[in-house]
Amino acid sequence: MKSKINSWLLSILISLPTWLAGCEKNKELNTLQVRPTKIEIPAAGGTDSIKIETNASDWKISNSIASWINVSKKFGKGPQDVVVITVNTQTSTPRTDTLIFTAGDANPVKVAISQAASQFSASLITNTTQINLSNAEDSSVLTITTSAPQWTAVPQVNWITCSATSGQTGTTQIKIFTTDNPLTQYRTGELVISAEGAPTVVVKITQEASLYSSFNISPQAPDAAGMSSDAQQLASKIKVGWNIGNTLEAIGGETAWGNPKVTKELIELVKENGFNAIRIPCSWNQYVIDNTTAQINPDWLDRVKEVVQYCVEADMYVILNIHWDGGWLENNCTLAKQKENNAKQKAFWEQIATHLRDFDEHLLFASANEPNVDNSEQMKVLLSYHQTFINAVRATGGKNSYRVLVIQGPSTDIEKTNNLMKQLPKDKIPNRLMVEIHYYTPWNFCGLEKDESWGKMFYYWGKGYHSTTDTERNATWGEEETVDRLFGLMKTQFVDKGIPVVLGEYAPTRRSNLTGEALQLHLASRAYYLKYVTQQARKNGILPFYWDNGGLGALASGIFDRNNLKVFDQQALNAIMEGAAK
């Protein structure tokens, strides 16, 4: 019995290696597929991808990698993964390297990476070879990367310039600039970038067409004669201004809104009574004689020039603008109208600026009137309108190269301007810009003609001028402390930084439909308003321009009787001058 057991044990021991080997053979190995196993990179460099499939938990590239090969990852997880191979450099002789992929106990897979020899010894690439720009002055950033010691960039047309035309090894960003496209068809130019031992790169730059042909057909060399004052110096010369309201901006013609034509005698009357500056609200769109070209009637340009001449001959400073003008600009600070309005803004200002180019620094141009803006997107559009205005005026040359220009805050509202106007448009000439705001606060006192659901008309404004009997018509907001606070915002935001602020319009309506003590108290409080606002404007470095609409009746603001050439509202005039003297 014992011998039988020993024989059985012996047989088991003899068969054990064979059994264990069979178990080993039945165990499944990990799988690893890598495709492709051969990658050829172009001589100029390039990218390719490798797909990995494995049932192992993870994979890796197990060998060291040549420095000229960049891989997106050296290890990862199954069951599927991708490795991106990038070669950014070139080689003067062919080169090859092998990547060895492993995963668990799967058989390793080799991938051969090769690159053909290049005729170039250095690399030169840009982030793009096509740049598209608008028809206005525009710019774009271009990135240049090279292994050569130095690169150069040469524009092939004169309307393209660069912030830098040369650079060194590595990556450099430059800015590409274009001038206004004066053509009614798009234009294309090239920027050629080269480096020794590297392939030349040609960047094509396409610029959109203009809606109108350029009116800047006779630009002049800059003329500084009579233009020595910068914006701050000019502001110091302006004491108090007056608006020729409801006249040259009247839709239907200069006399359509009830005022007579402006005469030299009227301007002299205004000057004799203490004003030394005049704002000319002006319409242009209704005087276009060809909508396909945006050409303004030369007769109207001559008429406006005649009125400006009256003012300059009287040694008055003049602000000439594009006023409401049917609302084409100020009601459309929108992306939908931006391109069309910039084209018209450019066409109009090229004509206006060229026609009035010979006036000295007594003449200032203003981009717009009260552009309706409520948010940051609309503000960006408004800034583009202002930029077009500045560029168009400057491009005409002569004295316009140095002329002080006035740009309007959003809605010319102080709080909106403080909140939204975080930057000014760019000007090639430093310190020649002013900012414009208007002030009709509180509207209940200054302009409201009937009670509304949101508030009643105010007849009385200011400390010491409230009625004790007609109390529901006393101002309940927007009095002295509001003037102080809002003007202080403009002083901090602009004046203290060397940017003068123009108070282009302010005036409380004259409620002469009142009678007796109510009328007397109203007129007294109105005079106090005019004195206080004028005084506080000048105290804060703001240039006040009274809004005179020419009306002499109720709910109007005329100071001068323009038909009879005499002072009509002496009380208001005295108040303004008292405020200006402070």
C-alpha positions, 0 to 999 in steps of 0.5 A, a space after each residue: 500500500 505504501 509503495 502505491 501511494 509513493 508511486 502516485 505522489 511521484 506521478 503528480 510531481 512529475 506532471 506538475 511542471 507540465 500543468 503549471 506551464 499549461 496554466 501560464 499559457 492560458 493566461 491572457 497578455 495585454 494588448 497594445 495597438 499603435 497607429 501609425 508606426 511610421 510618421 514623416 514630418 515635412 521639411 518645413 515642420 508640422 504635426 501628426 497624431 498617433 492613436 493608441 488602443 490598449 486593454 491595459 490600465 495605462 500606457 507610456 512612452 518608455 524611452 527618451 525622446 529627441 529634442 526636436 520632437 514635441 509630444 502632447 503627452 508621454 503617458 496616458 490611460 486606456 482603452 483609447 488615447 491620442 498623442 499629437 506629434 509636433 515638429 517646429 524646427 527644420 534640419 539641414 540633414 534628414 533625421 529620425 527618432 523612434 518612440 517606444 510605446 509600452 502598456 502592461 505586459 503587452 509587446 512594445 510597439 515602435 513608432 519611427 518619426 522622420 523629417 526630411 532635410 530642408 533647404 532652409 537653416 532657420 524657421 520663420 512663421 506667423 500666426 496668420 497669413 491673411 488679415 482683414 481690416 475695416 475701411 477706416 484707420 484700423 490695426 491688427 496684431 501679428 505674431 512672428 516666430 523665428 530661429 534666425 538671428 534677425 527678421 525684417 518686415 517690409 510693407 509693399 504698399 504705402 497704406 500699410 505700416 508696422 509698429 516694428 519692421 525688424 526683430 530678433 530670434 524668438 517670438 515677437 508681436 507687432 501691430 499692423 496699421 492701415 490708413 483710411 481706404 478712400 476707394 469704393 472698392 476693397 484693396 489688398 496689400 502685402 507685408 513681406 517678412 524675411 529672415 536669413 536662411 528661412 522661408 519668406 512669409 507673405 501676409 496679405 492684408 485686405 481692407 474693406 471698401 468705403 461707402 463714399 469716395 474720399 472728399 479729402 482731395 487736397 490735404 495740406 502740410 501741417 500749418 501751426 500758425 495761429 494754432 499755438 494753444 493746446 486744449 487747456 490754454 484755449 480753455 483758459 481763454 473762454 469765459 462764457 459762451 452762448 448758443 445760436 440755438 434753433 437756427 443753423 440746425 433747424 430742419 427746413 432751413 435757417 429760419 424754419 424754427 422762427 429765428 431770423 438769419 444770423 447777422 454780423 450785428 447779432 454776433 456783435 450784440 452777443 459780444 458786447 453783452 459779455 459772451 466771448 464764445 459761441 456754439 453753433 449747432 448745425 445741420 448738414 444731412 438735409 443739405 446733402 445734394 447727392 446721397 450716393 456720394 454724401 456731398 454737401 451743398 457748397 452754398 451751405 458750406 459757404 453760409 456756415 463759413 460766413 457765420 463762423 467768420 462773423 464770430 472770429 472777426 468779433 474775436 469770439 471762440 467758436 464751437 461748430 458741430 454736427 447737431 441732431 441733424 435728423 438723428 442719423 448719428 445720435 439716434 443710432 449708436 448701434 452695431 447695425 448702423 456703425 459702418 454706415 454712420 462712420 462712412 457718413 461721419 467721415 464724408 461730412 467732416 472731410 468736407 466741413 474741415 476742408 472748407 473751414 481749414 484756414 480759420 485759426 484756433 478761434 474755431 473748434 470742431 465738435 463731433 456730435 451733439 447728444 448721442 444716445 448711449 445707455 451701455 458699454 456696447 453703444 459707448 464703443 460705437 460712439 467712440 468709433 464715431 468720435 475716432 472717425 471725426 478726429 481722423 477725418 479732421 486731422 487728415 485734411 492737414 493745414 491748421 486742422 492738424 492742430 485744431 482743438 476738437 470736442 467729443 461728446 460724452 454718452 447722451 452728454 449726461 454727466 453720470 453716464 459720462 462718468 460711468 461709461 466714458 472710461 477712455 478717449 479716442 486716440 489723437 495724433 496731436 497730444 492735448 488737443 481734445 475737450 469733452 462735452 456734457 450738457 446740464 438740464 437738471 432737474 428736468 422738472 425745472 428746466 424743461 418739463 412742460 406738463 405734469 407727468 406720472 413720474 413727477 411734477 413741474 418745478 417752478 422754484 429752485 434753490 435755497 431761499 427761493 422756495 414758495 411758502 404758498 405754492 409748495 407743490 412746485 418747489 424743487 424736491 431734488 437736483 438743487 445746489 448739492 447736485 450741481 456741486 456733486 456732478 460738476 465735481 465728477 467731471 473735474 476729477 474725471 477730466 479737468 484734473 487730468 488736463 482735459 477741459 470740459 465744455 458745458 455745451 448747453 444749460 438753461 431752465 425754461 422761462 415760465 412766463 405764463 405764471 403771474 403775480 408773485 409766482 412769476 416773480 419768485 420763479 424768475 428770481 429762482 431761475 436767475 439764481 439757477 443760472 448764476 449758480 450753475 455758471 459759477 460752479 461750472 467755472 469753479 470746476 474748470 468747466 466752460 459754460 455755454 448758455 442754450 438760447 433757443 431764440 424764443 421770447 415767450 413762455 417756456 423759451 430761453 431766448 436772452 436776445 431779441 434777434 429781430 430787433 437786436 437788443 437784450 430781451 431778458 436782462 435778468 437772465 443775462 445779468 445772472 449768467 455774467 455774475 456767475 461767470 465773474 466768480 
